[in-house]
Amino acid sequence: MKKILSLIMLVATAMFVACEPATEEGLIITSGKQYKVDANGGDVYVTYMGYDSVTTSIQEGSEAIASIKTPTPGVIVVSFHANPTSSARSAVVEVSAGNGDFSTLLLFLQAGNNSNIGGDADVTFMAQSMDGYYYGEKYGKGADRFAFFLSDKGLNNGGQAYTNGTYYYIDCFAPANKTTTLPIGTYTFDGSNDGSNGGKIYSITNNSQLFLTTDDVETSQSIMMSDAKMVVSANSITVVATINGKKHQVTYSGDLSLSDVSEENGNNGGGNEDNKTDGQEGEAQSTLEADRHVTFDGEHRAKWGYEGDYWGTGYSNYTIYIMNKSGGSVYGDTLQFDLVTDNKSTDGKFAGKYTISDKPGKMVMVAGFTNKYAQAVGSWFYEYGGGSASGYKNYAMIKSGSAEFIDNGDGTHTVKLNAYDYKGNNITCNWTGIIEKD
């Protein structure tokens, strides 16, 4: 997933999935036909109208249901046993009225019991925050994609991780059902899938990993998962993951809803969640008060990363960043370049001259902007000060101008930038050095 300079209680009573009335002639189920049931069991209340009394019968899942009662006209109470297994299970109840003339089926989905699916874990972690996105079917028909962080500190308003935090990143697929809430079920690891072309149902992709942030970006770590299992119930998540040979058990209780980015710039297999935010003032895109000439004459780092066909142009996209350093840590002026090439290479063939534009295309350097989550996307300048969630002293989204990357044939590149921010400040650079693969 593209780098945008941001890492982007159990209850006894079931939660309703649907609230629109379900009608079978004169019998109306006003609370809906589908229900989520917590792994611990409990009472589910079903409401109806149209008749003073109804009859019920269990069609499937009798082992899950303790009893069904109709304590008062218009109300059915379905009581569930606790689920003793880690696997989700279902039950179907038929409701009939008018001497059997009218009937409808109710579906109940009970979560698996995830109290200790990992056995004796080497590391146990109780997450305080869940932050992430619902992508819908952008990456494959029939499967919804979800990507989120379980962490101790959460993300700031810019979608960035805080320093000295623990962030477990989960990238997974579930059956398509057009809901932003992570579906109940048991998810298993698919080590061959990076999620780019869809995924197996109830699966975790090999993008999933652990981020450990420190006081600066240089010493922060990203460690991939080699195996994982996740059990989701009505209001909780348990993940057991193998990371560097150790078993990590991560638990979270709370709201399981995620931000909906399913309709933004969507095209299956190559969509992204970034689009310009309407109504932003130019002044909000820059804090610079004068022109800026950026140099990297002392200690610095320069990296390139291949982003696939991120912008859906048919050409390779690369992110290149050059950062000043001080005492081994990133500090001071930084430039990020978002390049769309004229080829489909994956190995760093990005030399050429680029026009800066907010419309991605062949030999375009994508202008900087903030998306709807206040995350910085595209090409931009910032002055990094460190020591906070963002650590920016100054920043400027690059709006127009040009950039040239010259391959000198000796392992170095010359970077020439002549650009302008949203205030009209001229941002320039003329640097030669080695740009390493990130």
Secondary structure, 3 states (H helix, E strand, C coil): CCCCCCCCCCCCCCEECCCCCEEECCEEECCCCEEEECCCCEEEEEEEECCCCCEEEEEECCCCEEEEEEEECCEEEEEECCCCCCCCEEEEEEEEECCCCEEEEEEEEECCCCCCCCCCCCEEEECCEEEEEEEECCCCCCEEEEEEEEECCCECCCCCECCCCEEEEEEEEEECCCCCECCCEEEEECCCCCCCCCCCCCEECCCCEEEECCCCCCCCEEEECCEEEEEECCCEEEEEEEECCEEEEEEEECCCECEECCCCCCCCCCCCCCCCCCCCCHHHHECCCCCEEECCCCCEEEEEEECCCCCCCCCCEEEEEEEEEECCEEEEEEEEEEEECCCCCCCCCCCEEEEEECCCCCCEEECCEECCCCCEECCEEEEECCCCCCCEEEEEEEEEEEEEEEECCCCCEEEEEEEEECCCCEEEEEEEECCEEC
